[in-house]
Amino acid sequence: MAVSTRRVLSRQQVDFFHQNGYVAVESLLSPAEIQALAERSDLIGSGQAAHIPRERIQIEKQFRDNPGAVTDMLAAVRKLAHLANYDDVLRRHSLNAKILDVIADLLGTDDIALYGDQLFMKPAYHGSAKEWHQDSESFRNIFPMDLVSAWAAIDDATIANGCLWMVPGSQRWGVVPRHLIPTFEAQFGPTGAYPAQPVELKSGSVSFHHSLTFHASGPNSTPHRRRGYATHYMRSTSVMDPLQGNVHNLPPFIQVRGRAYPGCVESIPAF
């Protein structure tokens, strides 16, 4: 189902996304919606959510190397992945019409499936950096490589506490082989050929980036957490490469809007 009119974004915002590979929408989510996300992220991150498989929780490397040093799980958890299939609060967020309206504007369709989701905790003082990468290098079983991620700021995301950085226009490069990334990374600085841009967000704002856009995040050395919840969307007409298989042991895709198509990605109803 093609989108005939834009739901949320201006023409300038859509054009900015297609030119640069990302766009931020300020104050998209209400304080109540963010509070629900914050409370559920802490419940899951603390390890007290029995309905979340333990293998979905990843702690910071320094604690993986020394698990006996963990005295507070919330201060140790780095990220949690693929939770919406198990948790009602996070699934409702993935279905939030305000987010899906933006996704529809950017993908040009109301037939949308959820590929997966990630909850980034970035704890105070030692939240680690994430290196430069393209999501489609990880989502390599899905074609076309034209997914969009919605990164919702639970806390304010600043340069100091490790906000996302984007390389404008890099979504047009295709998937860059890992062994070549250092060559490009050396040119991502402020005076390089491909200057990166920080995407600082206030709590409740959401940034949207293309799955081929190079992005990274810095470390958090501040006393403030930087929690963010990312939901990754694709067109229902996307196809999963059977030779790649299920590269991340993903739970079933969720149909979040519109219809599914025979022969394309298989998805389950949202509820």
N, C-alpha and C positions, 0 to 999 in steps of 0.2 A: 504494500500500500504506500504509494508515494505521498510525500507531504506536499500539499498544494500551497499552503501558506505557512509562514513562520509562526511558531507558538510563543516564543519568549525572546529570542535574540533579534537584534537589529541586523540589517543587511551588512552594516559595518563590522559587527561582531563576527558574523559568519565569514565574511571576507578575510578578517584578521586570522581566524582559525585556519582557513585553507591556505593562507599565505605563510603563516608562522608555525602551524602545527599545534597550537594551544590557544586557549582563551580563558580568562577568569571571569566569573560572575559573582559580584559582591552581594553578600547578605541574602543568598538564595534560600537558606534554611532558617527556620524560626528558632528562637532560644529554646522552646520546648522540644523541638526536634533534635537539637544539638544536645540538650540535657539527656534525652533518651539514649542517644548514641554514646555519650560519655559514661553514663551509668552502666550500660551493657558492656562497653569496652573494658571497663574496670572489673566487672564481674567475670568476664571471660579471661581477661589477662591475669587475674589473680589465681586462676586455676580452680575456681569454685563453681564453674558451670559444668555440671556433670554431663550435659548433653553435647558438649563439644569434644570430639576425639583429641586425645593428647598429641597425636602426631601433627595436628594443625597448629601447634604452638611452637615458636622458635625463640630461644633466648639469646641475649647478646653473647658474642664469642667469648668474652672474658669469663662468663659464667658457664658456658659450655665446656671450657677447658678446666673449670674448677667449680663443679656444681655444688660442692659443699659450702661455697661462699654465699649462696643465695639465701638471704634472710627475708627478702620481700620480693615476691614474684613480680609485682607491678614495677619494681625498680630494675628487674632483670629481663623482662620480656622485650624482644625486639619487634617481632611481628607475628600475626596470626593470619592464616590463609584459608580461603574457601569455607566460609562460615555460614553464608546465607541459606544454604540447604538445611542447616541444622537449627538455626535460631530465628524466631519469629520477628524480633525487633530489627535485626539486620536485614532480613528478607523484606520487611515493610519499607525499609530505607531504599533498598534496591528497586522497589516499585514506586517510589515517590514520584508523583506526576510532575513536580517542578523539575526534577532531574531528568526524567524521561522526555519532557518537552524539549529540553536543551539538546539531548541526544538525538531526538527526531529532527531537530533543526540542522544538526551537524551531519547526520548520516543521510538525511533526505528521505526517511521512511518511518512509518509507524509500526513496522514489523521488526521487533527488536527482541533479542535474547541476551541473557546474562551469561558471559563466559565464566566469570569467577569474581572473587573479591579478596581484598587484603586489608587488614587492620594494622596500621603502623603505630607503635607506641612511643618510640623515640624518647626514652626516659631521661630525666634530668641528670645533668653532669656527665653521663657516659653513653648517651645514645649515639650509636655509631653512624658514620657516613655510609651512603650508598653510592657505588661507583657509577660512572656513565654507562647507560644501557638503553636499549630499545625494547619495549614490551613485546613486540612481535618476534623478537629473537627467542623469547620464552614461549610465546603463543604460536609457535611455528607450525602447529598442526591445523591452523585455521586460515582459509583463503576466501576472498582476497585479504591481504594484510591491511585491513582498513577498519580496525576497531577503535573505539573511543573510551578512554577511562575518565571517570568522574571522581576527583580527589576532594573529599569534603573535609574542611578544617574543623576539627573538634576543638582544638586550642588555637590561639593565634600562632601562625607559622611565620617566623622571621628568619632573616639571614643568620642571626646569632644562635637560634635554636634548631636550625637545620631545615629550612624551607626547601621546596623543590627549585631547581634551576633547569631552564629549557634552552635548547639551541634552536633558534628560529629557523625555519625552512628545512630542517634536517629530515622531516618526514618525507621529503622527495628523494632521498638518497637510496631507498631500498634498505634491505638488511645488510649491515656492514659486518663482515666476518670478524670474529673476536680478536684475531691476531693483528688486525689493522686498526682497532679502536685506539690504541695508544698514539698512533700517528695523528689521528683526528683530535684526540683529547688534548694534545699539546697545542692545538690551535683554537681551543674553546675559551681561552682567557680573554680579558678585556681588550687586549691589543692584537689578538689573533685573527685569523681569517674568518672564524665563525664565533663571534662573541656570544657567550651564554648570558641569559637574563634570569635574575631571581624572580620567583613568583611568591611574594609575600601575601599572606591571606589573613584576614580577620576571622575569628571563630564564626562559623555559619556561612562563610563564603566557600565557593566550589570552583576549582580549576578543572578544565577539560583538556586532555591532550590526546593526540593521535598515537596509535600504537607503534609508529615508526619514528616518532620524535625522540631524539636523544635527550635524556634528562638524568638528573642526579640529585642527591641531597647531601648537605654537609653534616658534620657532627653536632651534637647538642652538648655544649659545655655550660649551659645556663642552669639555674635552679628551677626552671619551668619545663614541664613536659611539652611535647609537640605531637599530640595524637592526630592521626588522619585516617579516614576510611575511604578506600578506593574501590569502586565498582566498575567492572570492565564489560563493555557492551559491544555486540556485533549485530549486523543485520541477520534476520532469520533466513535470508537467502545464502548465507555463508556456507562453506563446505568444509568438513573436517577430512584431512588427508588420511586415508586408512593405513598408509605405509608408515606414517608418523605415530598413529595410535593415540592413546591418551597419555600425553607426555608428562603430566603432573599428577596422575592418579586422581583426576578431577571427579567430583560428584556430578550428577547429571546437570546439563545446562537448564536454565529456567527461562521459560517464555514470559517476558515481562510486559509486552504490549503487542497487539496485533496478532497475526496468524503465523503458523509454522508452514513449511513447504516440504513436500515429499522429495526425498533425495538430497536434502540439505541438512544442516546441523539438527540433530534430534534434541528436543527439549521437552521438559515436563511442565505442566501448568504451575503457576505460581502458588496456588493453594489447592 
